[in-house]
């Protein structure tokens, strides 16, 4: 399972319960036209994926979402890719200056549903 919006504490709690996580942190875009773009590694995975994208991240790189969808489809993998309205990068941690409680709760519920599906 790959979770872009989960905190390290969430991931630790999940793995302590026996879950397997393939979580990568990127300091770059997840999908670009470059040959070393991280989305090219999707084919090497067998994980379900959840990408909870901040609205302003999507505005900065609108090409990323279609590229991710295409990569997951080509790999035959299930991916939940959604842009969350009224959110700014870093919107899920409660102690973030841009925390969006309503959208973070929506994303958390989707994360829990994905955990149940993956287990």
C-alpha positions as CSV (number, residue, x, y, z in Angstrom):
1,X,0.0,0.0,0.0
2,X,1.3,3.5,-0.9
3,X,-0.2,6.4,1.0
4,X,0.8,9.9,0.3
5,X,-1.3,11.5,2.9
6,X,-0.6,9.2,5.9
7,X,1.6,10.4,8.7
8,X,4.6,8.4,9.9
9,X,2.6,7.6,13.1
10,X,-0.3,6.3,10.9
11,X,2.1,4.1,9.0
12,X,3.8,2.8,12.1
13,X,0.5,1.9,13.7
14,X,-0.6,0.1,10.5
15,X,2.7,-1.9,10.2
16,X,2.5,-2.8,13.9
17,X,-0.8,-4.5,13.1
18,X,0.8,-6.6,10.4
19,X,0.2,-4.3,7.4
20,X,2.7,-4.0,4.6
21,X,3.5,-0.6,3.3
22,X,5.4,0.6,0.3
23,X,5.6,4.3,1.1
24,X,8.0,6.6,-0.7
25,X,8.6,10.2,0.1
26,X,9.5,12.3,-2.9
27,X,11.0,15.8,-2.8
28,X,9.9,16.2,-6.5
29,X,6.8,15.7,-8.5
30,X,5.5,12.1,-8.6
31,X,5.0,12.2,-12.4
32,X,7.1,14.2,-14.9
33,X,8.2,13.7,-18.5
34,X,11.8,12.9,-17.3
35,X,13.1,9.3,-17.6
36,X,13.8,9.2,-13.8
37,X,10.3,10.2,-12.9
38,X,9.0,8.3,-9.8
39,X,5.8,7.2,-11.6
40,X,7.9,4.9,-13.8
41,X,8.4,2.6,-10.7
42,X,4.7,2.0,-10.3
43,X,5.0,-1.0,-12.6
44,X,7.4,-2.6,-10.0
45,X,4.7,-2.5,-7.3
46,X,1.8,-4.7,-6.5
47,X,0.3,-2.2,-4.0
48,X,-3.0,-0.4,-3.9
49,X,-2.5,3.3,-3.9
50,X,-4.1,6.4,-2.5
51,X,-3.0,9.9,-3.7
52,X,-4.7,12.7,-1.8
53,X,-3.6,15.7,-3.7
54,X,-3.8,19.3,-2.4
55,X,-5.6,21.7,-4.7
56,X,-2.6,24.0,-5.0
57,X,-0.3,21.0,-5.8
58,X,-2.7,20.1,-8.6
59,X,-2.7,23.7,-9.9
60,X,1.1,23.7,-10.0
61,X,1.4,20.4,-11.8
62,X,-1.9,19.5,-13.5
63,X,-0.1,17.0,-15.8
64,X,0.7,14.8,-12.8
65,X,-2.7,13.3,-12.2
66,X,-3.3,12.0,-15.7
67,X,0.2,10.6,-15.9
68,X,-0.3,8.8,-12.6
69,X,-3.6,7.3,-13.7
70,X,-2.1,6.1,-17.0
71,X,0.9,4.5,-15.1
72,X,-1.4,2.6,-12.7
73,X,-3.7,1.5,-15.5
74,X,-0.6,0.2,-17.5
75,X,0.5,-1.7,-14.4
76,X,-3.0,-3.1,-13.8
77,X,-3.1,-1.6,-10.3
78,X,-5.9,0.0,-8.4
79,X,-5.2,3.6,-7.5
80,X,-7.4,6.2,-5.9
81,X,-6.3,9.6,-7.1
82,X,-8.2,12.7,-5.9
83,X,-7.7,16.4,-5.7
84,X,-9.1,17.7,-2.4
85,X,-10.8,21.1,-2.9
86,X,-9.8,24.0,-0.7
87,X,-6.5,22.4,0.4
88,X,-2.9,23.5,0.4
89,X,0.2,21.4,0.4
90,X,0.6,19.9,3.9
91,X,-3.1,19.9,4.7
92,X,-3.5,16.5,6.5
93,X,-1.5,16.8,9.7
94,X,-3.5,18.4,12.5
95,X,-0.5,20.5,13.6
96,X,0.0,21.9,10.1
97,X,-0.6,25.6,9.6
98,X,-2.8,24.7,6.5
99,X,-4.6,21.8,8.2
100,X,-8.1,21.3,6.6
101,X,-10.0,19.2,9.1
102,X,-13.0,18.4,6.9
103,X,-10.9,17.2,4.0
104,X,-8.3,15.5,6.2
105,X,-11.1,13.5,7.8
106,X,-12.4,12.5,4.3
107,X,-8.9,11.4,3.3
108,X,-8.5,9.5,6.5
109,X,-11.7,7.6,6.0
110,X,-10.6,6.7,2.5
111,X,-7.2,5.6,3.9
112,X,-8.9,3.3,6.5
113,X,-11.1,1.8,3.7
114,X,-8.0,1.2,1.6
115,X,-6.3,-0.5,4.6
116,X,-9.3,-2.8,5.1
117,X,-9.3,-3.6,1.4
118,X,-5.5,-4.3,1.4
119,X,-5.5,-6.5,4.4
